[in-house]
Amino acid sequence: MKTTTINFVDNATTKEAGIYAMKYGWAFAKGVCREVNEFVHRLPWVCLGAMLIIATLVSYVCIAKARAERDKSCKRQMELQTQVEHLSCVVESERSAK
């Protein structure tokens, strides 16, 4: 591993500070990716199991949301259907009364 010195700049402009942030942010991202890659190569079954558990939980949450939405719409449909039936009964009774 190559060792380099860190340059501290006391009076950096905004542009220079942005460049330093991008430069060291990129170095941080590369380091994190390297560590994750090493962990996955050391313990692939743990990572596979974790991904399987996460995917299962996410699918259960999505299915639960879809079922709740379906139940809500079915309830609203039944309310509207009942209202239509009541109104049609009222209309029929008015017609037969005439």
C-alpha positions, 0 to 999 in steps of 0.5 A, spaced: 500 500 500 502 506 498 503 511 503 502 519 501 502 525 506 496 529 507 496 536 505 492 541 510 490 547 507 487 553 512 485 558 507 482 553 501 477 557 497 470 554 496 472 550 489 478 547 492 474 545 498 469 542 494 475 538 490 478 536 496 471 533 499 470 529 492 477 527 492 476 524 499 469 522 498 471 518 492 477 515 497 472 513 502 467 510 497 472 505 494 475 503 501 468 501 503 466 498 497 473 494 498 471 492 505 464 490 503 467 485 497 472 482 502 467 481 507 462 477 501 468 473 499 470 471 506 462 469 508 458 468 502 453 464 505 452 469 511 450 475 506 446 470 501 442 468 508 441 476 510 439 478 503 434 472 503 431 474 509 431 482 507 427 480 501 422 476 504 421 481 509 420 486 504 415 482 500 411 481 506 411 488 507 409 489 500 404 484 500 401 486 506 400 493 503 397 491 497 392 487 501 390 493 505 389 497 499 384 491 496 380 490 503 379 498 503 377 498 496 372 492 497 369 495 503 368 502 499 365 498 493 360 494 498 358 501 501 357 504 494 353 498 492 349 498 498 347 506 497 345 504 490 341 499 492 337 503 497 337 509 492 334 504 487 329 501 492 327 509 493 326 510 486 322 504 485 317 505 491 316 512 488 314 510 481 310 505 484 306 510 488 305 514 482 
